[in-house]
Amino acid sequence: MELIINNESGIKINRAIIRKLAKLISKKSWKVSVSFVKKGTMKKLNRIYRKKNRPTDVLSFNMNEGRLLGDVVVCPSVAKANARKYNVSFNAEISRLVAHGLLHLLGYDHGKKMFKMQDKVLEVMNHA
């Protein structure tokens, strides 16, 4: 999976984790954009595309045009709050959100199969 990583959030992101996740999730030659944005940007995207006037942690935009699979957008500020809430590290939460977004791009919908795959990928990440 070829990644384009954009960080406009002002919060440091471990890009190696993102690359490793992408390799675990798909060996195909997809091209994916992963962007990290500020809370205001995420709130605006969530309002426009989901009609919810609040920031969210992750959004996926499936393109599926040629090699371009789509975009994953993550809000690190919300991820930090999630990490505190779930008592996990910031990197663990970022990993969960990126994995979640990538699985959506690959066609998974919320359900047992998706969450099982997400847990499997994160378990491999934790033991690698």
Protein Blocks (a to p, Z undefined) as FASTA:
>chain_A
ZZddddfkopacdfklmmmmmmmmpmcfcdcddddddfklmmmmmmmmnopacddfbdcd
dfkgajbnbdcdddfklmmmmmmmnopafklmmmmmmmmmmmmmnopacdfklmmmmmmm
mmmmmmZZ
